[in-house]
Amino acid sequence: MRYFIYCRKSTESDDRQVLSIDSQRDELLRVHKGNAHIQIVEILEESKSAKAPGRPVFDSMIARIERGEAEGILCWHPDRLARNSVDGGRIIYLLDQGRLKDLKFSTFTFENNSQGKFMLQITFGYSKYYVDTLSENVKRGNRAKVERGWRPGNTPLGYLNDPVTRTIIPDRQHFEPIKRMFSLVLSEQYPIRSILRIMSEEWGYRTPAKGRYAGQPLAKNTMYVLLANPFYAGYFHWNGQLYPGKHEPMITMAEFQRVQKFVGRKGTSKPQKHTFPFTGLIRCGACGLMVTAEHKRNRYGSHYVYYHCTRRVQTPKCKQPSVEGHILARHFQEFICRVSIDPKLTLELAQAVTAVHNSPVLADGCARVAINDELCSLRNQMTTLTDLRIRGLVPDEDYLKRRRDLEVDLKATEERLAKSDNAREWFEPALLLISFRNQAKLWFENGSDDIRRAIVTAVGSNYKLIDQELLSEAEKPFMLTVEEPSSPYGWSFLDYIRTGFESRDPDLLRVIEKVKAVKAMVEAEVRKVGHPPSELGGPESRRDSIAEDIGPLLPRYRARRHSCPSSSSGSSLQLPH
């Protein structure tokens, strides 16, 4: 009689049951060696779970038996053939039809009669029961793990499962690079392709040495998957629900939401060539289309750049005149000068910030009240949504989607409320913005095109070009005029930073991240040329720079903070509350 030898291991992974198939095959050949009544047609091997139908090798074997290529099967145990009711039923049906005449197992005795088929059916049923019970136990264990704040299964890039503590810990090799990647995205200074290039070429980042794409630069699709994963904000999805995790987050939920807005914006993933530093930032004041740039050569062979509305090459054409690149750069420079702080006031403002920082007076509770109101509103919405679902007024799909959205907003608001208690975190951001408002002009004059573009993006928005004139809107921190530190204008600037940072104003936080990115770009350029920031524009610019004063400002004021006058001393630098 002709037989197929069928060997199967229960997983597709090479890490488990590596010797299972070899052991099965060798044992079956040893037991049936020399049996003249057994003719081996072919040895079939498969690494596939049998808990569900759909095994290619098994299905092919059944089809070949139906075609009459063999009449029997040699197998280690019945559970190698089937652990589900469908495949088990197919074996029994072939026996009933007479197309399958014999089954021989190394660990199970089978006779092709009514009693034998009955016992075989029971064995198939027991195998299915074992799989179902195991699945229930795994699900129960996963539920318990989720309730404890740990995500079951494999961890995303940057984290590892600790087999000893059964917790999730940062991957020392990949945690920081992925965290820096999120920082670049939050700065909104770089398109996705540029970030990938920075990670690959400047950082030398490579994926873990495991898997199909081991040791390769991070792929764009993989990066998008990472950016969309709330795990990096301290939360994780499980069975359609959002749960807080106990693992160390890379960013806050508020920052995660900002990342989603950035990557979801049309066109942000496209690379931008900074040959023209101001493309993609300006709209035509007449027709509203974007302003583009071109290289041109005059009759004398000289090259120059000019910016014009994109509709100049369309029909109907926009009649707005073009503007040369150096003229547009001068317009931007004038705008940056208007939002800059006089050098002589910079240290006074820094002293004022330090004095208030060291005072025992904390911020008022207005921001906290607003956050509390928002939190109550979200909780009321959650309650109302649940009530509507109970009454059958909301479909399941709409309910789950709205609930997930509310959960994300609720978590982000709770984070803001928790962080609003710290009333002194605005100190270093305030010093950073003061320093930037003083040095932005110098950096723009002497920096690269990338630095110029980053400064323009950080300082303003809604740029429009009409009649060769640049219209602009300064971001809020730069919109506020600064005169004497004791003046209302000076205080409005500092007070906005203080209250905005403590309430986690998303607009202010966005500007701060952009300013940080500019500062990092300047520092990188300085490292290339090999001299300090005060010399970035050459020796003549040294006297216009306060880098010697503001550069070491943070460490200096950390060391002197307790010697600075407090706000309770009656100083004219006291910030009103």
C-alpha positions as MATLAB code, in Angstrom:
seq = 'MRYFIYCRKSTESDDRQVLSIDSQRDELLRVHKGNAHIQIVEILEESKSAKAPGRPVFDSMIARIERGEAEGILCWHPDRLARNSVDGGRIIYLLDQGRLKDLKFSTFTFENNSQGKFMLQITFGYSKYYVDTLSENVKRGNRAKVERGWRPGNTPLGYLNDPVTRTIIPDRQHFEPIKRMFSLVLSEQYPIRSILRIMSEEWGYRTPAKGRYAGQPLAKNTMYVLLANPFYAGYFHWNGQLYPGKHEPMITMAEFQRVQKFVGRKGTSKPQKHTFPFTGLIRCGACGLMVTAEHKRNRYGSHYVYYHCTRRVQTPKCKQPSVEGHILARHFQEFICRVSIDPKLTLELAQAVTAVHNSPVLADGCARVAINDELCSLRNQMTTLTDLRIRGLVPDEDYLKRRRDLEVDLKATEERLAKSDNAREWFEPALLLISFRNQAKLWFENGSDDIRRAIVTAVGSNYKLIDQELLSEAEKPFMLTVEEPSSPYGWSFLDYIRTGFESRDPDLLRVIEKVKAVKAMVEAEVRKVGHPPSELGGPESRRDSIAEDIGPLLPRYRARRHSCPSSSSGSSLQLPH';
ca = [
       0.000    0.000    0.000;
       1.230    3.489   -0.855;
       1.727    5.963    1.989;
       2.585    9.635    2.488;
       4.775   10.487    5.444;
       3.445   13.736    6.946;
       5.550   15.648    9.502;
       4.562   18.967   11.057;
       5.816   21.296   13.747;
       3.414   23.598   15.461;
       5.085   26.924   14.684;
       6.650   28.670   11.713;
       9.409   30.033   13.910;
      12.838   28.419   13.740;
      13.385   29.227   17.400;
      10.988   26.599   18.671;
      10.807   22.868   18.042;
      13.823   23.051   15.716;
      14.319   19.259   15.812;
      10.652   18.325   15.804;
      10.242   17.531   12.123;
      13.574   15.703   11.850;
      12.717   13.591   14.869;
       9.318   12.693   13.486;
      10.707   11.744   10.077;
      13.573    9.658   11.440;
      11.329    7.794   13.870;
       8.707    6.983   11.227;
      11.345    5.721    8.796;
      12.985    3.613   11.519;
       9.755    1.977   12.683;
       8.490    1.117    9.213;
      11.860    0.260    7.636;
      11.854   -3.087    5.923;
       8.032   -3.393    5.892;
       7.286   -4.787    2.446;
       3.655   -3.745    2.686;
       4.521   -0.055    2.994;
       5.576    1.910   -0.079;
       6.642    5.496    0.719;
       5.390    7.781   -2.048;
       6.818   11.050   -0.609;
       7.845   12.642    2.654;
       5.841   15.833    3.283;
       6.978   18.377    5.865;
       5.276   21.521    7.059;
       5.891   24.268    9.641;
       2.399   25.511   10.212;
      -0.080   25.650   13.048;
      -2.993   23.216   12.758;
      -5.413   25.126   14.982;
      -7.129   26.537   11.870;
      -7.692   25.171    8.346;
      -5.508   26.340    5.489;
      -2.213   24.404    5.577;
      -0.857   24.277    1.994;
       1.099   21.018    2.317;
      -1.721   19.248    4.189;
      -4.333   20.449    1.668;
      -2.133   19.257   -1.211;
      -1.756   15.822    0.436;
      -5.523   15.466    0.835;
      -6.052   16.425   -2.832;
      -3.465   13.862   -3.979;
      -5.142   11.144   -1.887;
      -8.458   12.035   -3.518;
      -6.738   11.618   -6.921;
      -5.544    8.148   -5.857;
      -1.788    8.841   -5.560;
      -1.722    7.143   -2.130;
      -4.038    5.218    0.189;
      -2.415    5.727    3.584;
      -0.660    8.277    5.835;
       2.229    7.737    8.249;
       2.295   10.329   11.028;
       3.730   10.789   14.512;
       0.415   11.512   16.260;
      -3.137   12.467   15.219;
      -2.595   16.032   16.506;
       0.082   16.442   13.783;
      -2.704   15.919   11.214;
      -5.429   18.094   12.723;
      -6.186   20.350   15.687;
      -9.381   21.756   14.195;
     -12.758   20.245   13.377;
     -12.550   20.928    9.603;
      -9.283   19.089    8.877;
     -10.187   16.297   11.273;
     -13.542   15.895    9.512;
     -11.799   15.671    6.115;
      -9.650   12.749    7.345;
     -12.705   10.931    8.716;
     -14.669   11.558    5.500;
     -11.856   10.133    3.337;
     -11.874    7.028    5.542;
     -15.645    6.750    5.136;
     -15.307    7.032    1.342;
     -12.589    4.412    1.216;
     -10.133    6.689   -0.559;
      -8.002    6.695    2.586;
      -7.602    3.116    3.746;
      -5.049    3.288    6.550;
      -3.425    5.581    9.107;
      -0.343    4.567   11.047;
       0.892    6.573   14.063;
       3.977    6.097   16.218;
       2.128    7.006   19.428;
      -1.452    6.006   18.604;
      -3.038    2.745   17.469;
      -5.645    3.026   14.704;
      -7.824    0.420   13.043;
      -9.992    1.339   10.090;
     -13.360    0.364   11.519;
     -16.241    2.123   13.235;
     -14.596    1.930   16.675;
     -11.226    3.107   15.327;
     -12.759    6.095   13.528;
     -14.741    6.945   16.660;
     -11.587    6.931   18.800;
      -9.751    8.940   16.122;
     -12.540   11.510   16.120;
     -12.286   11.772   19.915;
      -8.513   12.262   19.640;
      -9.014   15.052   17.067;
     -11.587   16.617   19.398;
      -9.202   16.435   22.350;
      -6.468   18.103   20.287;
      -8.856   20.940   19.474;
      -9.845   21.191   23.145;
      -6.162   21.486   24.093;
      -5.631   24.311   21.595;
      -8.771   26.146   22.730;
      -7.802   25.837   26.402;
      -4.281   27.036   25.666;
      -5.684   30.005   23.758;
      -7.983   30.902   26.658;
      -5.084   30.718   29.102;
      -2.970   32.971   26.876;
      -5.815   35.470   26.566;
      -6.366   35.411   30.326;
      -2.664   36.020   30.905;
      -2.632   38.846   28.382;
      -5.639   40.502   30.038;
      -3.897   40.354   33.390;
      -0.715   41.805   31.867;
      -2.662   44.637   30.247;
      -4.388   45.483   33.531;
      -0.965   45.745   35.166;
       0.113   48.261   32.504;
       2.308   46.048   30.306;
       1.640   45.446   26.619;
       1.697   41.750   25.626;
       3.643   40.568   22.640;
       6.621   42.049   20.872;
       7.758   45.543   21.719;
       8.198   48.318   19.154;
      11.612   49.582   18.112;
      13.429   51.199   21.019;
      12.146   48.810   23.699;
      12.820   45.263   24.887;
      10.897   42.621   26.823;
      12.807   41.810   30.007;
      12.503   38.018   30.490;
      13.551   38.250   34.132;
      11.182   40.936   35.412;
       8.595   40.344   32.651;
       8.444   44.083   32.068;
       9.296   46.379   29.171;
      12.577   48.281   29.349;
      14.332   50.753   27.015;
      16.676   49.260   24.455;
      19.950   51.019   25.236;
      21.071   50.887   21.605;
      17.885   52.167   19.939;
      15.950   54.148   22.579;
      17.825   57.451   22.281;
      17.981   57.544   18.432;
      14.220   56.992   18.177;
      13.634   59.650   20.853;
      15.824   62.103   18.905;
      13.825   61.228   15.781;
      10.630   62.321   17.532;
      12.357   65.561   18.591;
      13.219   66.352   14.974;
       9.617   65.732   13.914;
       8.316   67.936   16.754;
      10.590   70.762   15.633;
       8.667   70.825   12.324;
      11.871   71.927   10.623;
      12.500   68.814    8.553;
      10.443   66.688    6.142;
      10.380   62.958    6.782;
      12.945   62.150    4.103;
      15.401   64.631    5.594;
      14.999   63.080    9.030;
      15.686   59.646    7.570;
      18.802   61.025    5.893;
      20.025   62.603    9.138;
      19.483   59.345   11.025;
      21.282   57.295    8.401;
      24.136   59.565    7.303;
      24.828   61.781   10.308;
      23.908   59.461   13.169;
      24.818   56.214   11.415;
      21.628   54.619   12.692;
      20.829   51.045   11.625;
      17.960   48.721   12.494;
      18.490   45.884   15.012;
      20.652   42.992   13.821;
      17.679   40.639   13.628;
      14.949   40.054   11.108;
      14.650   40.410    7.366;
      16.041   43.969    7.152;
      18.667   43.677    9.892;
      21.350   46.332    9.972;
      19.655   48.534    7.371;
      18.784   52.263    7.530;
      15.305   52.974    8.833;
      12.739   52.734    6.026;
      10.198   55.498    5.442;
       7.225   53.169    5.900;
       8.698   51.893    9.153;
       9.172   55.443   10.389;
       5.522   56.280    9.703;
       4.489   53.183   11.676;
       6.650   54.300   14.612;
       5.289   57.851   14.540;
       1.690   56.570   14.642;
       2.267   54.277   17.629;
       0.995   55.732   20.970;
       3.365   53.339   22.747;
       6.048   56.028   22.516;
       3.761   58.380   24.472;
       3.300   55.888   27.305;
       0.093   54.194   26.086;
      -0.787   51.185   23.983;
      -3.748   49.760   22.080;
      -5.082   46.339   22.967;
      -8.265   44.865   21.496;
      -9.362   48.265   20.255;
      -8.875   50.038   23.603;
      -6.210   52.514   24.749;
      -4.425   51.623   27.977;
      -1.821   53.510   30.025;
       1.502   51.702   30.124;
       4.118   51.518   32.848;
       7.025   51.623   30.413;
       9.197   54.719   30.049;
       7.689   57.050   27.402;
       9.730   59.030   24.883;
       7.221   61.855   24.457;
       4.030   63.109   26.068;
       0.569   62.436   24.683;
       0.246   66.110   23.750;
       3.466   65.853   21.746;
       2.200   62.620   20.174;
      -0.907   64.442   18.953;
       1.280   67.162   17.446;
       3.274   64.480   15.615;
       0.059   63.039   14.161;
      -0.962   66.452   12.866;
       2.462   66.945   11.303;
       2.697   63.605    9.485;
      -0.932   63.789    8.474;
      -0.540   67.148    6.776;
      -0.506   66.844    3.012;
       2.918   67.051    1.518;
       4.978   67.070    4.698;
       6.652   63.807    3.828;
       7.998   65.135    0.563;
      11.613   66.174    0.581;
      12.349   69.863    0.335;
      15.446   71.093   -1.406;
      16.840   74.066    0.423;
      18.621   75.447   -2.621;
      15.935   78.095   -2.343;
      15.634   78.815    1.381;
      12.201   80.449    1.260;
      10.188   78.186   -1.058;
       7.122   76.607    0.478;
       6.798   79.427    3.027;
       5.216   82.276    1.033;
       1.893   82.700   -0.753;
       1.031   85.181   -3.434;
      -0.855   88.107   -1.915;
      -3.030   88.414   -5.044;
      -4.134   84.887   -5.974;
      -3.161   82.865   -2.876;
      -0.981   80.278   -4.633;
       2.475   79.364   -3.381;
       5.534   81.364   -4.362;
       8.277   79.353   -6.045;
      11.845   80.149   -7.089;
      14.044   79.742  -10.164;
      17.665   80.063  -11.149;
      18.207   82.447  -14.060;
      21.210   83.616  -16.048;
      21.449   87.097  -17.512;
      23.079   88.039  -20.796;
      26.399   88.533  -19.069;
      26.414   84.960  -17.756;
      25.726   85.842  -14.130;
      23.402   83.626  -12.129;
      20.655   84.986   -9.924;
      17.559   83.697   -8.101;
      14.119   85.183   -8.286;
      10.838   84.271   -6.584;
       7.456   84.416   -8.300;
       3.903   83.167   -8.019;
       3.333   79.683   -9.433;
       0.363   81.003  -11.426;
       2.712   83.005  -13.662;
       3.099   79.837  -15.722;
      -0.622   78.962  -15.663;
      -3.691   80.245  -17.442;
      -4.973   82.772  -16.455;
      -1.598   84.122  -15.381;
      -1.012   86.024  -12.168;
       0.328   89.493  -12.879;
       2.260   89.872   -9.648;
       5.901   90.814  -10.374;
       8.775   88.586   -9.381;
      11.336   89.577   -6.749;
      15.029   88.771   -6.658;
      16.260   86.440   -3.955;
      18.564   88.943   -2.240;
      15.732   91.490   -2.021;
      13.400   88.911   -0.470;
      16.149   87.941    1.988;
      16.480   91.604    2.959;
      12.709   91.752    3.621;
      12.990   88.753    5.911;
      15.988   90.308    7.639;
      14.030   93.501    8.286;
      11.170   91.451    9.729;
      13.545   89.595   12.060;
      15.059   92.918   13.143;
      11.593   94.154   14.096;
      11.027   91.226   16.469;
      14.543   91.300   17.929;
      15.485   92.589   21.383;
      17.977   95.383   21.840;
      21.223   93.832   23.145;
      21.350   96.181   26.113;
      17.972   94.881   27.360;
      18.765   91.187   27.050;
      20.633   90.775   30.313;
      18.060   92.902   32.139;
      15.301   90.588   30.933;
      17.364   87.557   31.920;
      17.831   89.025   35.412;
      14.093   89.659   35.630;
      13.342   86.047   34.711;
      15.838   84.808   37.277;
      14.396   87.047   39.997;
      10.866   85.791   39.429;
      12.071   82.210   39.159;
      13.647   82.462   42.591;
      10.616   84.084   44.205;
       8.313   82.003   46.402;
       5.282   83.284   44.521;
       3.794   80.696   42.217;
       1.641   81.219   39.156;
      -2.046   81.926   39.509;
      -4.490   79.114   39.066;
      -6.304   80.411   35.995;
      -4.651   77.940   33.635;
      -5.307   75.066   36.007;
      -8.990   76.029   36.261;
      -9.278   76.037   32.477;
      -7.665   72.597   32.223;
      -9.961   71.282   34.948;
     -12.970   72.587   33.058;
     -11.741   70.885   29.890;
     -11.201   67.649   31.801;
     -14.727   67.760   33.251;
     -16.153   68.392   29.796;
     -14.353   65.371   28.333;
     -15.522   63.140   31.173;
     -19.101   64.326   30.687;
     -18.816   63.533   26.986;
     -17.577   60.044   27.845;
     -20.520   59.506   30.211;
     -23.017   60.783   27.644;
     -21.522   58.567   24.938;
     -21.784   55.495   27.180;
     -25.405   56.331   28.008;
     -26.275   56.682   24.321;
     -24.636   53.332   23.598;
     -26.575   51.617   26.386;
     -29.814   53.022   24.963;
     -28.865   51.716   21.512;
     -28.696   55.160   19.931;
     -25.074   54.863   18.761;
     -23.776   52.065   16.463;
     -20.867   49.963   17.732;
     -18.417   51.278   15.143;
     -19.212   54.947   15.858;
     -19.112   54.299   19.595;
     -15.666   52.662   19.530;
     -14.188   55.368   17.280;
     -15.550   58.226   19.374;
     -14.500   56.518   22.606;
     -10.910   56.076   21.356;
     -10.755   59.763   20.376;
     -12.084   60.843   23.772;
      -9.623   58.570   25.566;
      -6.692   60.137   23.723;
      -7.938   63.679   24.489;
      -8.587   62.700   28.105;
      -5.072   61.321   28.576;
      -3.504   64.411   27.008;
      -5.556   66.743   29.218;
      -4.690   64.771   32.336;
      -1.010   65.123   31.437;
      -1.405   68.880   31.076;
      -3.148   69.072   34.431;
      -0.435   67.052   36.131;
       2.330   69.220   34.694;
       0.581   72.519   35.394;
       1.469   72.124   39.081;
       5.064   72.939   38.325;
       5.026   76.740   38.177;
       8.718   77.282   37.548;
       9.391   75.218   34.452;
       9.186   78.326   32.279;
      12.610   79.566   33.455;
      14.870   77.988   30.868;
      12.404   78.372   27.933;
      12.176   82.084   28.778;
      15.960   82.454   28.738;
      16.073   80.508   25.480;
      13.568   82.836   23.795;
      15.305   85.939   25.161;
      18.621   84.716   23.781;
      17.030   83.826   20.449;
      15.355   87.223   20.063;
      18.741   88.815   20.575;
      20.825   86.574   18.309;
      18.362   85.685   15.527;
      19.450   88.710   13.487;
      23.134   87.730   13.720;
      22.384   84.091   12.872;
      20.235   85.070    9.902;
      22.916   87.388    8.504;
      25.727   84.862    8.758;
      24.066   81.451    8.787;
      23.445   78.938    6.031;
      20.264   78.702    3.971;
      19.013   75.950    6.270;
      19.515   78.158    9.327;
      17.814   81.099    7.603;
      14.829   78.967    6.710;
      14.573   77.577   10.249;
      14.684   81.078   11.750;
      11.993   82.367    9.385;
       9.777   79.366   10.209;
      10.257   79.845   13.947;
       9.668   83.609   14.033;
       6.618   84.042   11.815;
       3.951   82.548    9.614;
       1.377   83.423    6.955;
       3.987   85.046    4.751;
       2.591   86.800    1.660;
       4.310   88.487   -1.255;
       2.510   91.327   -3.023;
       3.985   94.080   -5.195;
       7.485   92.844   -4.258;
       6.746   93.537   -0.578;
       6.689   90.872    2.123;
       3.724   90.721    4.508;
       4.230   88.647    7.625;
       2.685   87.672   10.947;
       4.970   87.140   13.917;
       4.396   84.195   16.213;
       2.951   85.225   19.565;
       6.221   85.213   21.580;
       7.782   87.520   18.985;
       4.671   89.595   18.422;
       4.948   91.115   21.889;
       7.076   94.228   21.919;
       9.867   94.378   24.474;
      10.986   97.750   25.817;
      12.257   98.322   29.318;
      11.924   95.220   31.489;
       9.880   97.242   33.951;
       7.457   98.375   31.209;
       4.088   96.760   30.539;
       5.373   95.579   27.174;
       8.370   93.874   28.645;
       6.229   92.191   31.257;
       3.652   91.046   28.712;
       6.388   89.136   26.871;
       7.698   87.425   30.022;
       4.261   86.817   31.466;
       3.094   85.195   28.238;
       6.030   82.777   28.321;
       5.410   81.969   31.983;
       1.671   81.405   31.819;
       1.769   79.815   28.372;
       4.453   77.315   29.294;
       2.782   76.372   32.575;
      -0.561   75.796   30.815;
       1.197   73.877   28.020;
       0.051   76.283   25.326;
       0.555   74.201   22.140;
       1.455   77.284   20.061;
       4.156   78.344   22.521;
       5.531   74.813   22.866;
       5.691   74.534   19.091;
       7.687   77.772   18.865;
      10.039   76.633   21.647;
      10.774   73.389   19.784;
      11.493   75.362   16.606;
      13.847   77.692   18.472;
      15.630   74.698   19.993;
      16.069   73.287   16.490;
      17.561   76.574   15.259;
      19.969   76.642   18.195;
      21.028   73.047   17.454;
      21.610   73.886   13.775;
      23.761   76.903   14.709;
      25.793   74.804   17.131;
      26.312   72.154   14.436;
      27.485   74.777   11.951;
      29.811   76.286   14.526;
      31.394   72.886   15.126;
      32.097   72.619   11.403;
      33.838   76.005   11.138;
      35.613   75.587   14.470;
      34.906   78.820   16.335;
      32.379   79.965   18.959;
      28.981   81.488   18.155;
      30.274   85.001   18.818;
      32.506   84.629   15.770;
      29.937   83.057   13.473;
      29.688   86.241   11.467;
      33.378   87.073   11.608;
      35.376   89.310   13.965;
      33.372   92.441   13.109;
      30.165   90.860   14.315;
      31.632   90.097   17.744;
      30.732   93.495   19.151;
      27.134   93.104   17.997;
      26.816   89.684   19.582;
      26.116   89.030   23.229;
      27.174   85.418   22.936;
      29.824   85.986   25.585;
      27.033   87.074   27.942;
      24.033   85.008   26.905;
      25.905   81.888   25.720;
      26.832   80.741   29.230;
      23.644   82.274   30.622;
      21.980   79.069   31.738;
      24.856   77.607   33.743;
      25.730   81.026   35.130;
      22.251   81.667   36.393;
      21.903   78.181   37.762;
      24.991   78.880   39.883;
      23.882   82.394   40.874;
      20.146   81.813   41.236;
      20.181   82.034   45.016;
      22.178   85.264   45.000;
      19.769   87.060   42.637;
      17.245   89.488   44.123;
      13.898   87.910   44.887;
      10.631   89.387   43.736;
       9.688   90.177   47.288;
      12.591   92.600   47.706;
      10.810   95.492   46.050;
      12.962   95.385   42.933;
      11.680   97.105   39.805;
      12.180   93.791   38.021;
       9.324   92.125   39.875;
       6.806   90.433   37.616;
       3.224   91.337   38.527;
       0.896   88.440   39.379;
];
